Amino acid sequence: MKTLSCSSPTKALLAAALLAASTAAGAADTRSAAEREAAFSKAGAVRLDTSFSYEHLSPNGAYGSWKAFNAALYFPLPGFSAFAQASSHSRREGKGVVVSAGGYKDWTSGFYTYTSLSGGSHSPYLPKFRVDQDFNFKVLPARNLVLTAGVSHIRYHDIHKDLVLSAGPALYLGRLILSAKLMRNISDPGSVRSSTFIQSAGWGAEGSQWTFLTASQGRQAYLATYLADPQEVRQDAVSFTLNHRRWLRKDFGLTGDVSWFELKDGYKKYGGSLGCFYNF
């Protein structure tokens, strides 16, 4: 079995396949836990989030542009903060839909969990099934340091599947939130291993505004099983995202983000999203 960095004559074919594999939501969610939690209403209200995103890829002639519409409902249940979400995607490879559900549960004053289940329509870039489970431990006397360990299992519409292990701290200092996370991805077949490191800084408060700056660096890898001689494909990747959520009224506000991503010897991607949220 060989290892490629996509600099051989098969570069275009391998890059296209890696594009599908690396964006199929395997380790694509680089949001910090704090940014994810900010979408939930701290006042226990039902919240509807909607957004539209557009991303331009270069070389555009090879990859085109990506568009998506997302709608998410966040609602409280007894002892549980739940969400249900649907996303519609449009790319050159075709259209698809992903639906997700899950939420947070407090077990004790120092321990809570996050669980999410997702499924996507038949598409080369969407997961067939995905489950995410995080375990969060509040430590220090002020309980303002959260240590998180997580595991994700993703199956795709071909023979590929991923196991993602993650761990990292989040420090809450009033309006400032600093976090880091290391993600270790094991892609099968082939048990191809790769890692991504994510850092995030957030500032804000519920009812006013939240701003998060997130950076990730790592490597995306999988086994190209469609070749007569299966080969490992490995490419370095880096991304930056600036996300903002602002309340205009007590029950209404706007969201937006800008992002940039580069896959070495593959493609560059930049774009953004605009949306709004409403509390019932």
C-alpha positions in Angstrom: 0.0 0.0 0.0 1.4 3.4 -1.0 1.0 6.9 0.4 0.2 9.9 -1.9 0.3 13.6 -1.2 -1.7 14.3 -4.4 1.3 15.4 -6.4 1.3 12.4 -8.8 -0.5 12.2 -12.2 -3.6 10.9 -10.3 -3.8 14.3 -8.4 -7.1 15.5 -9.9 -8.9 12.2 -9.3 -7.5 11.8 -5.7 -8.2 15.4 -4.9 -11.8 15.1 -6.0 -12.2 12.0 -3.9 -10.6 13.6 -0.9 -12.8 16.6 -1.4 -15.8 14.4 -0.9 -14.4 12.4 1.9 -13.0 15.4 3.9 -16.2 17.4 3.6 -18.6 14.6 4.4 -18.8 15.9 8.0 -16.3 13.4 9.3 -14.1 15.9 11.2 -15.5 18.9 9.4 -17.2 20.5 12.5 -14.5 22.7 13.8 -16.8 24.7 16.1 -15.8 24.9 19.8 -18.2 23.5 22.4 -18.8 27.0 23.7 -19.8 28.3 20.2 -22.2 25.3 19.9 -23.7 26.0 23.3 -24.2 29.7 22.5 -27.0 28.7 20.0 -29.1 27.4 22.9 -31.3 30.0 24.8 -30.0 30.3 28.3 -33.5 31.6 29.4 -35.2 28.3 28.5 -37.0 29.8 25.5 -37.7 28.0 22.2 -35.3 29.3 19.6 -35.5 29.1 15.8 -32.2 29.6 13.9 -32.1 29.9 10.1 -29.2 30.7 7.8 -27.9 30.6 4.2 -24.3 30.0 3.4 -22.2 30.3 0.2 -18.7 29.1 -0.3 -16.4 29.6 -3.3 -13.8 27.0 -4.2 -10.7 27.5 -6.2 -10.0 26.2 -8.8 -13.7 26.9 -9.3 -13.8 25.2 -12.7 -12.9 21.9 -11.0 -15.0 22.2 -7.8 -17.7 24.9 -8.3 -19.4 26.6 -5.4 -21.3 25.2 -2.4 -24.6 26.6 -1.1 -26.6 25.5 1.9 -29.8 26.4 3.8 -30.0 25.5 7.5 -32.9 25.6 10.0 -32.5 24.5 13.6 -35.0 24.5 16.5 -33.7 24.6 20.1 -36.1 23.8 22.8 -36.1 22.8 26.5 -37.3 19.4 27.8 -37.4 18.2 31.4 -33.7 17.9 32.4 -32.6 18.3 28.8 -31.8 21.1 26.3 -32.7 19.7 22.9 -32.3 20.6 19.2 -33.6 19.4 15.8 -31.9 20.6 12.7 -32.2 20.1 8.9 -29.7 21.3 6.2 -30.2 21.4 2.5 -27.0 21.3 0.4 -26.3 22.1 -3.3 -23.0 21.3 -4.9 -21.7 20.2 -8.3 -21.9 16.6 -7.2 -25.7 17.0 -6.6 -28.1 18.1 -3.9 -28.6 16.5 -0.5 -30.2 16.9 2.9 -28.9 16.2 6.5 -31.1 15.9 9.5 -29.9 16.0 13.1 -31.2 15.8 16.6 -29.8 15.8 20.1 -28.9 18.1 23.0 -27.3 18.6 26.4 -28.1 17.0 29.7 -26.9 18.0 33.2 -26.3 14.9 35.3 -24.7 16.7 38.3 -23.4 20.2 39.1 -20.0 19.2 37.7 -20.9 16.8 34.8 -23.0 17.1 31.7 -23.1 15.4 28.3 -23.8 16.3 24.7 -25.4 13.8 22.3 -26.2 14.2 18.6 -27.5 11.8 15.9 -27.4 12.7 12.2 -28.3 11.1 8.9 -27.9 12.3 5.3 -29.5 11.5 1.9 -27.5 9.5 -0.6 -24.6 11.7 -1.6 -20.8 11.4 -1.9 -20.3 14.3 0.4 -22.9 13.6 3.2 -22.8 11.1 6.0 -25.2 8.2 5.9 -25.2 8.1 9.7 -23.3 9.9 12.4 -23.4 9.8 16.2 -21.5 12.3 18.5 -21.1 11.9 22.2 -19.2 14.4 24.5 -18.6 14.0 28.2 -18.0 17.4 30.0 -16.4 17.7 33.5 -16.5 21.1 35.3 -13.4 21.5 37.5 -11.8 24.1 39.8 -13.6 25.6 42.8 -15.4 28.1 40.5 -16.4 25.3 38.0 -15.1 27.6 35.2 -12.8 25.0 33.6 -14.5 22.4 31.5 -12.6 19.3 30.4 -14.2 17.5 27.5 -13.7 14.0 26.0 -15.7 13.0 22.9 -16.2 10.3 20.4 -17.9 10.3 17.0 -18.7 7.5 14.6 -19.5 8.3 11.0 -20.6 5.9 8.2 -20.7 7.1 4.6 -22.7 5.9 1.6 -19.7 3.8 0.4 -17.5 1.5 2.4 -15.7 4.2 4.3 -16.3 5.0 8.0 -14.6 7.2 10.6 -14.0 7.0 14.3 -13.1 10.4 15.8 -11.7 10.8 19.3 -11.4 14.3 20.8 -10.3 15.9 24.0 -9.6 19.4 25.2 -10.3 22.2 27.8 -12.5 25.3 27.8 -11.8 28.1 30.3 -14.7 30.5 31.1 -13.5 33.9 32.3 -16.6 36.1 32.5 -17.3 37.2 29.0 -14.2 35.6 27.6 -14.1 31.9 26.6 -10.8 30.2 25.6 -10.8 26.6 24.3 -8.7 24.0 22.5 -9.4 20.6 21.2 -7.3 17.8 19.7 -9.2 15.5 17.3 -7.8 12.1 16.2 -9.5 10.5 13.2 -9.2 6.8 12.3 -10.5 6.2 8.8 -11.5 2.7 7.6 -10.8 0.7 5.5 -7.1 0.9 6.2 -7.1 2.4 9.7 -5.6 5.6 8.2 -4.9 8.0 11.1 -4.8 11.8 11.1 -5.1 14.6 13.6 -6.6 18.1 13.7 -6.0 20.8 16.4 -8.6 23.4 17.0 -8.3 26.7 19.0 -11.1 29.1 19.7 -11.6 32.4 21.5 -15.1 33.8 22.2 -16.4 37.0 23.7 -19.9 38.0 24.7 -23.0 37.2 26.7 -26.5 35.9 26.2 -28.9 38.7 25.2 -26.1 41.0 23.8 -23.7 39.4 21.4 -21.3 36.5 20.9 -18.2 36.6 18.7 -16.0 33.5 18.1 -12.7 33.3 16.3 -11.7 29.7 15.5 -8.6 28.3 13.8 -7.8 24.7 13.0 -4.7 23.0 11.6 -4.2 19.3 10.8 -4.2 16.6 8.2 -7.0 14.9 6.3 -6.4 11.3 5.2 -8.2 8.3 3.9 -7.6 5.1 1.8 -8.4 5.5 -1.9 -10.0 2.1 -2.4 -11.2 2.7 -5.9 -7.7 2.4 -7.2 -6.4 -1.0 -8.4 -3.6 -0.6 -5.9 -5.2 1.2 -2.9 -3.2 4.2 -1.7 -3.3 6.4 1.4 -4.1 10.0 0.5 -2.8 12.6 3.0 -3.1 16.4 2.7 -2.5 19.2 5.3 -5.4 21.5 6.0 -5.9 24.8 7.7 -9.0 26.9 8.4 -10.1 30.1 10.1 -13.7 31.1 10.9 -15.1 34.3 12.5 -18.6 33.9 13.8 -21.0 36.6 15.2 -24.4 36.4 16.8 -26.1 39.7 17.8 -29.4 40.4 19.6 -31.4 43.3 18.1 -34.3 42.7 20.4 -34.8 40.5 23.4 -36.4 37.8 21.2 -34.7 38.4 17.8 -31.2 38.8 16.3 -28.9 38.2 13.4 -26.0 35.7 12.8 -23.2 35.7 10.3 -19.8 34.3 9.7 -16.8 34.4 7.3 -14.5 31.5 6.7 -11.4 30.5 4.9 -10.0 26.9 4.3 -7.0 25.5 2.4 -6.3 21.9 1.6 -2.6 21.7 0.5 -2.2 20.6 -3.1 -6.0 20.5 -3.3 -8.2 23.5 -3.2 -9.0 26.8 -1.3 -12.4 27.6 0.0 -13.8 30.9 1.3 -17.3 32.1 2.0 -19.7 33.0 4.7 -23.3 32.8 6.0 -26.1 35.1 7.0 -29.0 34.2 9.2 -31.4 35.2 11.9 -32.9 33.7 15.1 -36.1 34.2 17.0 -37.1 33.2 20.5 -40.7 32.1 21.1 
